[in-house]
Amino acid sequence: MNRGSYDKEILTLSDLEASANKKLDKATAGKFFFAFVFVEFYGGGAMDLVTVRANMEAFNRYRIRPRIPVNVDHVDMSVDFCGYKCTMPLGFSPTAFQKMAHPDGEAGTSRAAASAGIPMILSTYSTTSIEDVVKAGQGEGAYCMQLSVMKSRAANLEILKRAEAAGCRAVMITVDCAVLGRRLNEARNEFRVPEHLDLPCLPADCNWRDLVTEDDRLKFDAGVTWQNLIGWARENTSMQIWLKGVYTAEDVILAIDHGVDGVIVSNHGGRQLDTVTATLEALPECVEAAAGRIAVHVDSGFRRGTDIFKALALGASHVWLGRTALWGLAHNGTDGVSLAIKLLHDELRTAMALAG
């Protein structure tokens, strides 16, 4: 037990990340995209990357206190999420432009997630349509739609309706994007979406390749408030309504007051406001404020099964991973994403067993 491997070269997510970066170094613009864009766009973040590093470093400040001997012959990692029984408290958070990593893109992530019995959140900036992503899961997965709130509510409404019609169980409204964070690597590299890719979740007749557009269908709504967002969403969908990008107790309480179904403690992987609190450090106060009234999930910085274990121990009921799917895709498409899931599954199960 624990001495075998699925891939003799890839034993951890760190190995997977290194492989992804190495493979993209050899890619050409015609096949995928320039390697530095992949490495820095997906791996980077806002300003000086203080929060990007803090998200990962926070896990090392916590230690596990095992209880022994305990009968751990049967370890049950299953959890319920939106009426779907997941094999473990893990899912894929929304990450944009997945076909930049591999042609399988979001459909590949969907197939891997559905096969493993874990949920997936699709990005507004997906390079595959919500309909095709759900279809790729062949009816086996649990899907949610991430919503970036644009100034045009009509554009937002179109995404909501399509997601609900496709069978999504929840809308995850991103609330930490009143404006785009200062991502210096994207500015230095003059980041552009490759010409051969499309963003089919966005309105078909808008120029989303213009990253400084004034089109209200593409521009973040900086005027969002509790009063003008949650009520609008509730009136326009029967899906569960979650907020992604919450990391204070005060906002968890407001979320409860406004009837939100759940929150994801998230700082956007360090890609929005630099030097904010690491999500693992923000988690306890959010869990305490929720007091079991709504579910509290968390993302950002996860690399190991013990990281997931620590988040669960601190009160999260589910963990979401973003960059992991991208590394898996870059490594080996759908099979690479499945490999990532298997590694984390085994690491988490081992942590649970050895911790008693």
Summary of the structure (lengths in Angstrom):
residues: 356
radius of gyration: 19.3
end to end distance: 17.2
largest distance: 62.8
contacts: 1219
relative contact order: 0.19
helix: 43%
strand: 13%
